[in-house]
């Protein structure tokens, strides 16, 4: 019995300078597509520390590219890369606050990196070094999604 061809799934896209990058997965493999004109892409296989994720967000920090991976079984994994091809896992965040997240690129406040966390409401986590993230608790969420 033939298996159906599965189209690639886009995981995330970002720019750096004049280059456009797109991460995608196909048959449990992850690839990086790179283009300077948004039409012609060069593909590179890359190595992520974990393949059990459904979505990824890439940010640029002074310590390298940071990936926030939303895990299929809940939680977030944070990984870092200097070349976009080899990634090293820094930490896994578990708990109800860590359902989705995105680190703010090239931004620090009082020496802390910022990561916005999503779910039923938007909250914030901070980190000095990108490896240990602490949720910031306010008297109310930053943003709450209303059901209409």
N, C-alpha and C positions, 0 to 999 in steps of 0.2 A: 504494500500500500504506500503510495507516494504521500509525503508530508507536504502540506501547503507552505509555499514560500511566504515568510513573514517579512513585511516591509520594515526598514529601519525605524527605530523610535528615537526622535530627537530628545535629548536629555537636557540640553542647555546651550546657549549661544552667548558669546561675549566678544568684545573688540579689545585690541591693544594697538595703539597707534593707528596705522592704516590697514591692519590685518583684521580679518573676521575669522572667528573660530566657532566651530559647532561640534559638540560632543553628541554621539549617537550610539545606540546599541543595536545589534542584530545577532540573533542566535547566541546569546550569552557572551558576545565579544563587544568590547567597547573600542570605538575609534574616534580620532580627532581629525576633523576636516579643516583645512586652513586655506584661506583665499585672500588675495589682495584686491579683487574686483567684484566679489560676491557672485561670480559665475563659475570660474574655474577653480576647482578645489583639489588639493593634494591630501591624500589620506595617510594616516599614520596609526598603527595599532598602539594602544597604550595599556599600561598596567595599573589598574586600580586595586587597592588592598581588599576591596569587598565588591561583590557583584550582586548582592541581595538588596538592591535599592530600586526605588521607582522613579525618583527625580533627583536632579542635582543642580546646585547653584554654585557658580564660580565667582570668586571675588579676588581682587588684586590688593595685596598688603605688602608692606615693606619686607616681610619675611618670606614672601613668595605668593604663588597662586593658592588660594584656599578653596576647597570643595566642601560644600555642605550637602551630604547625601541623605535623603529621606529614606529610611530603611523600611522594607516591606512589612517587617514584623513590629514596627514602632520604634521611635527614637531617631536620632541623627548621628551620623558619623562625620567627623571633621578630618580632612586629609590635606596635605600640603605638597606642592611640587615647585621645583625651580625651572623645569623645562616643559611642563604640560604632558610629558610622556610617562614618567615614573612618579608615582604618588606614594606617600607614606602616611599611614593612619596616625593621627594624633590622639584622638579620643572618641568614645561613643557616649552620647548623652541619652539617658533614658528618663522617662517620666512624662506626665501629662502635658507639661509645658513644651516638650520637644517633639511636636508633630511635623512641623516644617520650619525652615529657617533660611535666612540669607544674611551673610556678613556684609556690612557696608564697606565698599572698596575705598582704599586710600583715605581713611578717616579714623581719627581717634579723638576721644574727649577725655581730658585729664589723664592721658596715657593709656586709656582702655580702648580696645577694639569693640565695636558694637555689632550685635547680631539681632535682627528682628525675628521674632518667633511667631508662627501663625497657628491657627486652629480655629476655635470658636471666637477667639479674640486675638488681637495683636499685642504682644508684649516684647520685652527687651531683655537681652542677656549681655554681659560684659566680660572681657578677658584681657589680662595684661599681656599674655604671651601666645594666645591662640590655642592653647592646649587645655586650659581649665576655664570653663564657662560658668558663670553664676547668674541666675535669673535676677532681674531687678524687680522688686515688688513695689508697686504703687498702690495708692488707695483704690484705684480703678484701672482697667486695661487702657492702653493707649488708644485702641480702636476696637469697637465691637461691631460685628456684622449683624444687621437686623434682618429677620425673616419677614418678607412681605407676602 
